[in-house]
Amino acid sequence: GVRGETLVMALDLVGVDASAGAACSSGSVAPSPVLLALGLDPEAARGGLRLSLGPGTTDAEVDQVAALLPGLVARARAAG
């Protein structure tokens, strides 16, 4: 129920890099073709959020983002 772009901005404000949609459609405002192909409706697909992990990503960083997301989503829903 929250647009991916909204979460990307909220995460950026707390120092977390993220993107909305699939990497192959970066920069597009259209719903991710990958999420559509998986059967999501266009509105749900617009809620996609992409977080990438690398060799330097720690468990603590993953835990931190997992702890932040519910509050950010709740705030975005309340503002929306």
N, C-alpha and C positions, 0 to 999 in steps of 0.2 A: 503493500500500500504506500510505498514511498519511491519516488523517482531515484534512479541510480545517481544522477547528477547532483541531486540534493545531498546524498550521503557522501559523495566524493568531496563536495565543498566542506561539509561538516568534519570529515576525517582530515582534510587538509588543515583545518584550523587547529587541530590537536596534533599535527605533525605526522600524520599517516598518509602515505601515498597510495592512491587507489585510482581505479578507472571504472567507467560505466560501460557495460557491454563487452563484446569480444574484441580481442586485439586486432582481428582482421577488419573490423569496422570502426576503428578508432577515428574520432573526429566526426562521426556521423550522428545525427539526431534521430535517425530511424531506429526502431527496435532492432536488437541484435538478431541477425538471421540465424545464428546458431541456437539461440534460445527459442526462436519461433519454430525451428526445425525439431526441437525437443518437445514441442506441443504446447508451449506457453502462449497465452493470448497476447496481443500486442501491448496491452497495458501492463500486464505482469512482466513481460520482457523488458519494458522500459525501467523496471525496478532492478535490473541486473547490476551487480557490483563485482568487479574483478580485482582480486588481491593476488599479487604475485609473490612467490617465495623464492629465495635464492640460497646459495650455500652458506651465506652469512646470517641468514634469518635464524633467530633464536626461539626456543620454546616460550621464553618470557615475552617476546614481542608478539607472538601469535596469541598468547593468553591475554595480553594487554588489549589487543584489537578486539578479541572476542568479548572481553569485559566492557569495552567502550560501546560496541555496536547497539546493544539493546536500548541504552539511554539516548543515543543519537537518533535512532529510529523513532522512539517515543516522542522526542522533542520535535522531530520533523513532522510527525503525524499531528501533533497538537498545534503546530504552526500552520499546517496545511489546510 
